[in-house]
Amino acid sequence: MRNDIKWLLRPKKQDVDVDLVLLQTFIEVAQTRNFGRASESLCVSSSTVSARIKQLEALLGLALFTRKHHEVTLTPAGEGFERHARFILNAWERAYEDTALSDRHQKRLVVAGVSSLWDIFLQDWLSDIYNAIPNISLRAEESTPLRVVEKLEQGLIDVGFMYEQPSLKGYVIQEVATIPMILVSDKANTPVDKAIAEGYIRVEWGATFGGLHESAFPQRPLARVRANSGRVALNLILSCGGAAYLPQVTANPLLEHGQLYLVNDAPVIEMTAYAAYNLHGEHRALIQSLLKRLAV
């Protein structure tokens, strides 16, 4: 497969557009698991999508999909190739943007972070950079913790933000914020044992939070709902009721307006947010200066 991937990247101008289209079509089918839906997204016919996939499979000498009636699934080879295809497309997009920067945008910074950190401080940080430093071209991504680390390792992002301290050689791991998590409920004066038993929404804030949560509530009942997004948990509480651990900065405005209530006897669980960037990356000095602008 490696030789075939190199073939896809060969620097023949007339082949580049065709090869990228094949990869984009493959990714769309892999996501939708349906040739018809993929054709709608790509604005081409189903037969065109099918022909592109067959062409890509012929180039690789591998079957990428298993087709059964209207069901399409990735083969083991297809699953392995998907990661490479995404990497190639992301690398090409980044290369294009880097070389196409105008004189006005002299530097380009790609930032990724887990969703709740965008809600807590990353959005304000990005807005500050956008307003204060007009010659920086910005790209912002919301990702899972695993994808943030993967993108850092692959060089697809310049700086990543997450709760867990990643194990990355050759990267600066910088603590940027301490974030208190508090237990809130849609009802006032809710005892903690009732809050974590009835309508409790367990938010997966990471391994560190999970360990502290287990220590605080070793005998808790199994939560009816588990979510990996504080935004999802908050919306569910506001619409259906319940309780969850949320960042204090997120919950405070709702507490002040009586939309949520603090579960007073519940422990505060403190989380740490980290920024990670390449120690030898070209934007290292810029990132260091921008991190000083964080107001958390």
C-alpha positions as CSV (number, residue, x, y, z in Angstrom):
1,M,0.0,0.0,0.0
2,R,2.9,2.4,0.7
3,N,4.0,2.4,-2.9
4,D,0.5,3.0,-4.1
5,I,0.1,6.0,-1.7
6,K,3.4,7.4,-3.1
7,W,1.9,7.0,-6.6
8,L,-1.1,9.0,-5.5
9,L,1.2,11.8,-4.4
10,R,3.4,11.7,-7.5
11,P,4.1,15.3,-8.6
12,K,2.6,15.1,-12.1
13,K,0.3,18.2,-12.4
14,Q,-2.2,16.5,-14.6
15,D,-2.8,13.8,-12.1
16,V,-3.1,15.8,-8.9
17,D,-6.7,16.9,-9.3
18,V,-7.8,13.5,-10.3
19,D,-6.1,11.7,-7.5
20,L,-7.5,14.1,-4.8
21,V,-11.0,13.7,-6.2
22,L,-10.6,9.9,-5.8
23,L,-9.5,10.3,-2.2
24,Q,-12.3,12.8,-1.5
25,T,-14.8,10.4,-3.0
26,F,-13.5,7.5,-0.9
27,I,-13.7,9.6,2.3
28,E,-17.3,10.6,1.5
29,V,-18.4,7.0,0.9
30,A,-16.6,5.9,4.0
31,Q,-18.5,8.5,6.0
32,T,-21.9,7.9,4.6
33,R,-21.7,4.2,4.0
34,N,-23.9,4.8,1.0
35,F,-23.1,5.6,-2.7
36,G,-26.3,7.5,-3.2
37,R,-25.8,9.8,-0.2
38,A,-22.1,10.3,-1.2
39,S,-23.2,11.3,-4.7
40,E,-25.6,13.9,-3.3
41,S,-22.9,15.4,-1.1
42,L,-20.4,15.5,-4.0
43,C,-23.0,16.7,-6.5
44,V,-22.3,13.9,-9.0
45,S,-24.2,10.8,-10.1
46,S,-24.0,7.5,-8.2
47,S,-22.4,5.9,-11.2
48,T,-19.6,8.5,-11.1
49,V,-19.0,7.7,-7.4
50,S,-19.0,4.0,-8.2
51,A,-16.5,4.5,-11.1
52,R,-14.2,6.6,-8.9
53,I,-14.1,4.0,-6.2
54,K,-13.4,1.2,-8.7
55,Q,-10.6,3.3,-10.2
56,L,-9.1,3.8,-6.8
57,E,-9.4,0.1,-5.9
58,A,-7.7,-0.8,-9.3
59,L,-4.8,1.6,-8.5
60,L,-4.3,0.1,-5.1
61,G,-5.1,-3.5,-6.1
62,L,-7.3,-3.8,-3.0
63,A,-11.0,-3.9,-2.3
64,L,-11.9,-1.0,-0.1
65,F,-15.6,-1.6,0.3
66,T,-17.9,-4.6,0.7
67,R,-21.1,-4.0,-1.2
68,K,-24.3,-5.9,-0.1
69,H,-27.5,-4.6,-1.6
70,H,-27.7,-1.0,-0.4
71,E,-25.3,-1.6,2.5
72,V,-21.6,-0.5,2.0
73,T,-19.0,-1.3,4.6
74,L,-15.2,-0.8,4.7
75,T,-13.0,-3.8,4.3
76,P,-10.0,-4.2,6.6
77,A,-7.9,-2.7,3.9
78,G,-10.4,0.1,3.5
79,E,-10.2,0.9,7.2
80,G,-6.5,1.0,7.1
81,F,-6.5,3.2,4.0
82,E,-9.0,5.7,5.4
83,R,-6.4,7.1,7.9
84,H,-3.9,7.6,5.1
85,A,-6.4,9.2,2.8
86,R,-7.4,11.7,5.5
87,F,-3.8,12.5,6.2
88,I,-3.0,13.1,2.5
89,L,-6.0,15.4,2.0
90,N,-5.3,17.3,5.2
91,A,-1.6,17.6,4.3
92,W,-2.5,18.8,0.7
93,E,-5.0,21.4,2.1
94,R,-2.4,22.7,4.5
95,A,0.3,22.9,1.9
96,Y,-2.1,24.8,-0.4
97,E,-3.1,27.3,2.2
98,D,0.5,27.8,3.4
99,T,1.7,28.6,-0.1
100,A,-1.4,30.7,-1.0
101,L,-1.2,33.1,1.9
102,S,-1.5,36.7,0.8
103,D,1.0,39.4,1.8
104,R,-1.5,40.5,4.4
105,H,-1.6,37.1,6.1
106,Q,2.1,36.4,6.7
107,K,1.5,33.5,9.2
108,R,-0.9,30.7,9.4
109,L,-1.9,29.1,12.7
110,V,-4.1,25.9,13.0
111,V,-5.6,25.5,16.5
112,A,-7.6,22.4,17.7
113,G,-9.2,21.8,21.0
114,V,-11.8,19.7,22.7
115,S,-15.3,21.2,22.5
116,S,-15.8,22.4,26.1
117,L,-12.5,24.3,26.1
118,W,-13.8,26.3,23.1
119,D,-16.8,27.2,25.3
120,I,-14.7,28.1,28.3
121,F,-11.8,30.2,26.9
122,L,-10.6,29.2,23.5
123,Q,-13.3,31.2,21.6
124,D,-12.5,34.4,23.5
125,W,-8.7,33.8,22.9
126,L,-9.3,33.3,19.2
127,S,-11.4,36.4,18.9
128,D,-8.7,38.4,20.7
129,I,-6.0,37.1,18.3
130,Y,-8.3,37.8,15.3
131,N,-8.9,41.4,16.4
132,A,-5.4,42.2,17.7
133,I,-3.1,40.6,15.0
134,P,-4.6,41.0,11.6
135,N,-1.7,39.5,9.7
136,I,-2.3,36.0,11.1
137,S,-4.4,33.5,9.1
138,L,-6.4,31.3,11.5
139,R,-7.9,27.9,11.3
140,A,-9.9,26.6,14.3
141,E,-11.0,23.0,14.8
142,E,-13.2,21.2,17.4
143,S,-11.9,17.7,18.0
144,T,-11.9,14.8,20.4
145,P,-8.9,14.5,22.7
146,L,-7.6,11.5,20.6
147,R,-7.9,13.4,17.4
148,V,-6.1,16.4,18.8
149,V,-3.1,14.3,19.8
150,E,-3.2,12.5,16.4
151,K,-3.2,15.8,14.5
152,L,-0.3,17.1,16.6
153,E,1.7,14.0,15.8
154,Q,0.9,14.2,12.1
155,G,1.8,17.9,12.0
156,L,-1.7,18.9,10.9
157,I,-2.2,21.4,13.6
158,D,0.2,23.9,15.3
159,V,-1.3,23.8,18.8
160,G,-3.8,21.6,20.6
161,F,-5.8,22.1,23.8
162,M,-7.1,19.2,25.9
163,Y,-7.7,18.2,29.5
164,E,-5.4,15.2,29.7
165,Q,-1.6,15.8,29.7
166,P,-0.5,13.9,26.5
167,S,2.6,11.9,26.3
168,L,4.3,13.4,23.2
169,K,8.1,13.4,22.7
170,G,9.5,16.6,21.3
171,Y,6.5,18.6,22.3
172,V,6.0,21.4,24.8
173,I,3.1,20.5,27.2
174,Q,2.1,23.7,29.0
175,E,-0.5,24.0,31.7
176,V,-2.8,26.9,30.7
177,A,-5.8,26.8,33.0
178,T,-7.4,25.2,36.1
179,I,-11.1,24.6,35.6
180,P,-13.3,23.8,38.6
181,M,-16.1,21.4,37.7
182,I,-19.3,21.7,39.9
183,L,-22.3,19.6,40.2
184,V,-25.5,21.4,39.1
185,S,-29.1,20.4,39.0
186,D,-32.3,21.9,37.5
187,K,-33.9,21.7,41.0
188,A,-33.0,23.8,44.0
189,N,-31.8,22.1,47.3
190,T,-31.1,18.8,45.7
191,P,-29.1,16.4,48.0
192,V,-26.0,15.1,46.3
193,D,-27.1,11.4,46.6
194,K,-30.3,12.2,44.8
195,A,-28.6,14.4,42.2
196,I,-26.3,11.5,41.1
197,A,-29.1,8.9,41.2
198,E,-32.1,10.5,39.5
199,G,-31.6,11.9,36.1
200,Y,-27.8,12.1,36.5
201,I,-25.9,12.8,33.3
202,R,-22.3,11.5,33.4
203,V,-20.1,13.7,31.3
204,E,-16.8,12.0,30.2
205,W,-14.3,14.8,31.0
206,G,-11.3,12.4,30.7
207,A,-9.4,9.9,32.7
208,T,-8.3,12.3,35.4
209,F,-11.9,13.5,36.0
210,G,-13.1,9.8,35.9
211,G,-10.7,8.8,38.7
212,L,-11.7,11.7,40.9
213,H,-15.3,11.1,40.2
214,E,-15.0,7.4,41.2
215,S,-13.3,8.4,44.4
216,A,-16.0,10.9,45.3
217,F,-18.9,8.6,44.4
218,P,-17.8,5.0,44.8
219,Q,-21.4,3.7,45.4
220,R,-23.2,5.8,42.8
221,P,-25.9,4.2,40.6
222,L,-25.2,3.7,36.9
223,A,-26.0,7.0,35.1
224,R,-28.9,6.7,32.6
225,V,-27.1,9.1,30.2
226,R,-23.4,9.3,29.4
227,A,-22.1,12.1,27.1
228,N,-18.7,13.3,26.0
229,S,-19.9,16.8,25.6
230,G,-20.8,19.3,28.3
231,R,-22.9,21.2,25.8
232,V,-25.0,18.1,25.2
233,A,-25.4,17.5,29.0
234,L,-26.4,21.2,29.6
235,N,-29.0,21.2,26.8
236,L,-30.4,18.0,28.1
237,I,-30.7,19.3,31.7
238,L,-32.4,22.5,30.5
239,S,-34.9,20.7,28.3
240,C,-35.5,17.5,30.3
241,G,-34.1,18.1,33.8
242,G,-31.4,16.3,35.7
243,A,-27.9,17.0,37.0
244,A,-24.3,16.9,35.8
245,Y,-20.8,18.1,36.5
246,L,-20.2,21.2,34.4
247,P,-17.4,23.8,34.2
248,Q,-18.1,26.5,36.8
249,V,-17.5,29.3,34.3
250,T,-20.2,27.7,32.0
251,A,-22.7,27.1,34.8
252,N,-22.3,30.5,36.6
253,P,-24.6,32.6,34.3
254,L,-27.3,30.0,34.6
255,L,-26.9,29.8,38.3
256,E,-27.3,33.6,38.5
257,H,-30.5,33.5,36.5
258,G,-32.0,30.6,38.4
259,Q,-32.0,28.2,35.5
260,L,-29.6,25.9,37.3
261,Y,-28.9,25.3,41.0
262,L,-25.7,24.3,42.8
263,V,-25.7,20.9,44.6
264,N,-24.1,22.4,47.7
265,D,-22.7,19.3,49.3
266,A,-21.1,17.9,46.2
267,P,-17.3,18.1,45.9
268,V,-15.7,20.5,43.4
269,I,-13.5,18.5,40.9
270,E,-10.7,20.6,39.5
271,M,-9.5,19.9,36.0
272,T,-6.3,21.2,34.3
273,A,-6.2,22.3,30.7
274,Y,-3.0,21.9,28.7
275,A,-1.7,23.3,25.4
276,A,0.7,21.2,23.4
277,Y,2.9,22.3,20.5
278,N,6.0,21.2,18.7
279,L,9.2,22.1,20.5
280,H,11.0,22.7,17.1
281,G,7.9,23.9,15.1
282,E,8.2,26.9,12.9
283,H,5.5,28.7,14.9
284,R,6.9,27.9,18.4
285,A,7.8,31.5,19.3
286,L,4.5,32.8,18.0
287,I,2.5,30.2,19.9
288,Q,4.4,31.1,23.1
289,S,3.5,34.7,22.7
290,L,-0.1,34.0,21.9
291,L,-0.5,31.7,24.9
292,K,0.4,34.7,27.1
293,R,-2.8,36.3,25.9
294,L,-5.0,33.7,27.4
295,A,-7.2,35.1,30.1
296,V,-8.6,32.2,32.1
